[in-house]
Amino acid sequence: MHKSSISAIIKLKVKTGVSYLQKKEEMRKMILQKRSNLPSAKVEQWSKKIRQKFWQLFEDKSFRKIMAYASIRKEVETFTLLDEILENGYLLYLPYTKTELKELGIAKINNLELDLRIGNFSIQEPIPARRLDEIPDQLDLVIVPAAAFSRSGYRIGYGGGYYDKFLAQLSSETLKVGFCYHKFLLASVPVEEHDQAVDIIITEQEIVRLKNEV
């Protein structure tokens, strides 16, 4: 199903009075199913292009503290990028889930092999010894995963609300960067009051800047 088909479903649901939550859940299932069918070669190819665009945009910035995510299944692959962040002397942070609170915690990572283990939802998460009690001051940039993004910066996540709560706590100076494949960059997505938009979206085909100074 193409982007135009997904957008058509959104418009149809609006007309028929289906709730935002229902629309969002249907879109999420459809997009994740479509993403799960992507060939691994495409995931590798597109992820490489997204990584290259990331460095083209940010390599000359005076960033120090970068939070990313540990990719799983057919998400935009990040482990090569995580290695590069560490190799280039940045401070790397990764999230972990506080399932009882439905919140994200954060941890400083020094070594990908030693500091990660399989955690909730089968995602590689920081070991307890690396976890911090609060978000570090002056976190410069956060890379945000999603099933899809709209061109206005809103996302369809995975349904838990973890990232929206986390992003709402960040300083206005922290850049929020969304990674997604171009086919899942949509004209619009259902938006709720608590949803948080990103400042930049990077796909394998383009960079969408939603913050003028970036």
N, C-alpha and C positions, 0 to 999 in steps of 0.2 A: 504493500500500500504506500502510495506516494504522499509527500507533504500536503498536496492539495486535497487528497482524500481525508487526511486527518483533520485539516481545517474545515472541510465540509461537514464532518461529523460534529465538530464543535458547534457550528452554526445550526445544524439540525437539532441538537439537544437544547440549545437556547430557545428555539421556536417551540419545542414541545414541552417546555417547562421542567425539564430534568434538572435536578439540583447541581450546584457546582461540584459537590463532593462526588456525586455519581458520575458526572462528566469526567472529572479528573481521574477517578479510579478506572473508568473504561479506557481513557487515553493511556494511562500508565500501563495497563495490562497489554494493550495493543502494541505500544512502542517497545516495551521490554521483550515481547514475543518476537517482534521484528528484529530487534537488536540481537537477540539470542541466535538468530539464523544467519547473522553476518559471517562470512568466511573469515577464518583466522588470519589469512593473508591480508585481507582488507583492514582488519583491526590493527595489524602491525603497521601497514603502510600509512593509514590515516593517523594513527597515534604518533608516528615519527614526524609527520608533517605538522601536527599540532605542537609537538615538543619543539620543533625548529622555530615555529612562529612565536612560541613563548619566549625563547631566548632572544630572538630578533627584537622583541618588544621590550624586554626587561634586562638584558645583559649589561647595559650601561647605566642602570639605575642604582642608586645608593641604598639598595635593600640589604637587610641583614637577617631578619627573621621571616621565614617562609613556612606556612602550613600547607601541606598537600594531603593526598589521600592514597591509601594502598589499594590499587585497582583489583577488581575481581571479575571473573567471567568475561563478558564482552565490553566492559567499560573502556573508555580511553585509557590505554596502558600507561602506568606512571612509574614503574620500578626503575626504568632506565633514567627517567628524569630525577627520581629520588637520589640515585647514585650521583648524577651530575650536580645536583644541589649540594650534596656533601663534599664532593671533590672540588667544587669551586669556592669552598669556604663559607657558605651560608649556614645559618643555624636552621636545622630542619625540625619541624613539628608535625606530628600525625595525631589524628583523633582516635578516641575509643568511645564505646557506647556505655552510658550509665542506664541500663535498661529499666531499672526500678524508677528512675526519674524521667525517663525518655529524653535524656540530654546527652550532649557530647562532652567528653573530657578531652584534655590535650596532654601530649607528652613530647619531650625533647628526645630526638633520636640521634644517636652517634654512630650506630652500626646497624645496618639493616638485618644482618644475619643474627646478631646477638640480642637485639632490642625488640624483636617482634615475635608474636606467636599467634596461632589461630584463635580467634575470639568469637564474639557474637556474630551470627549471620554468616559464619565461615570466613569472615574477613580477618586479614592479618592485623592485629592490634598491638600497641605497645605493651610490654610486660609491666606489671605493677610497679616495679622499682623505678621505672622511667616516668611515671605519671605525675602530673603537677596538680596542685590544689586549685589553681585559678589560671585564667588566660594570661600569658605574659604581657607585660607592658610593651607598647609600640610594636605589636605584631604587624609587619609591613604588608604582607600579602597572603591571601588565603585562596587556594585552588579548590573549587567546589565541583563535585560530581553531580550528575543528574541523568535522568532518562531523556529529558528534552529541555530546551530553553526556548522562550519566546524572544523575539527581536527587541523587546523592551526590557529584557533581563530577568524575567521571572522563570521559574523552573518547575518542572514536574519531577519530583524526587521519588523516593521509594515508599512514601506513605507514613513514615514514623514521625515526621516533624522535627527530627533532631537538628538538622542544619539550620532551619529557620530560627529556632530558639538560639542557636549558637551565633549566627550571623547578627542577630538583633543586639547582642552584647558587645559587638566590636566597635572600636573607635571609628569615627567617620573618616579618619586618615588611612585606615586599613583598606587596601584594594582587594576587592572580591572578584575573582577571575573564574568564569565558568568554562569547563571543557565539555564539548560534545561533538558528535559527528554532524556534518552539515545537513544530512537528510533529516536530522531531528532538531534542526533550528527552524522553529515555526513562527508564523505570523503572530499568533496569540495562543495563550493557554488560560484555563480558568484560574483566577486569582482570588485568594481570600485575604481578609484583613491582616492576618499575621504573616503573610508571605513576604520574604525578603528578596529584593532584586540584586543581581551582581552588577559590577561596574564595567566589565569587559567579558565578552564571549569569544573563545578561540575555537574555530573548527579547522578542518584540514584545508578549507577553501578560503576562509576569510577571518578577519578580526573585526568584531563589532564593538565599537567604543561607545559606552553610554555615560562616560565621565569625561568631560571636555579636556581636562588637563592631562589625561593619560596619552 
